[in-house]
Amino acid sequence: MERVEAELFTDAGNDAVVRLPGRRFPGVLVQGDTLRILSADVAELVEPCAAGDLEEARQAASLLQEELGAKLQRYTDALDAHGERHPF
């Protein structure tokens, strides 16, 4: 393990926006439990797709889009608050 100093753009809670040394743009630190939830959300989308249940797949995709959209909004808000360019 290596210890480094990082720039913290948001609070240190879930989905913290941080810039690691040597990186041009900040990233989002996703906690392990949140990563597991996102993985489960994707599985909830894949299963109805495989079964041909488009309505269930649409609902699962909508929830996933909402969750990821909120994370992206937090990221862009943090960059804007600190006068940083977006990487996209």
N, C-alpha and C positions, 0 to 999 in steps of 0.2 A: 504494500500500500504506500502511496505517495501523498504527502500533504501539500496542498497548494492553496494560495489565496485566490479567491474569486470575487468578482463584482456582483453584488446582490441588488437587483432592480426592484424586487417586491419583498414582501415579508417572507420569512423562511418556512412558511407552511407548505401545504400541498401545491404542486405546480409552481414552485418558485422559479422566477426568471433570473438566470445567472449567466455571467460571461466568464468562461475559464481562460486562464492565461494562454496567449497565443491564438485565440479565436477572434475573428473579426466581429461576429455577431453573437449576441446572447442566445442561450438555449433555454429550454424548459426542463427543470428537474422534476421528473415524475417519480413519486414514491413507489416502492414495490407493490404495496397493496392496491394503489391506483392502477398500476400497470396490469395487475392481475384482473381487475375489474374491466379494464378496456379489452383485454383478451377474451374475457367471458362475454362481453357485449358483442364482439366480432363473431364468436361462436354462435350466439343467439341470432345472428344475421345469416350465417352460413347454413345452419340446419334447415330453416324454412325455405331457403333458396334451393337446397338439394331436394327437398320434398315437393317443390313446386307451389308452395303456399305463399303467393306473392303479397297478399295482404299482411300476413304476419311478418314477412321479410321487410315490407315497406315500413311497418311500425318499428321494427328493430333498427332499421337503417335511420329512421327519423330520430330516434333517441340517441343513437351513436353520433349522428351529425350535430345534434344539439349539444351533446357533451363536449365533443371536439371543438365545436364552434366557440363555446364558452372559454375553453383553454386558449384558443387562438386569440380571442378578444382580450383576454387577460394579458397575453404576450404583447399584442400590439399596443394596448393601453400603457403598459410598462415602458415600452420603447418610446412612445410618444411623450410620456411624462418626463423622460430623461433626454429628449432631443436626439434620439438615435434613429438612424435610417432603418427601414424594414428590409429584410433580406429577400423580399419577393415583390 
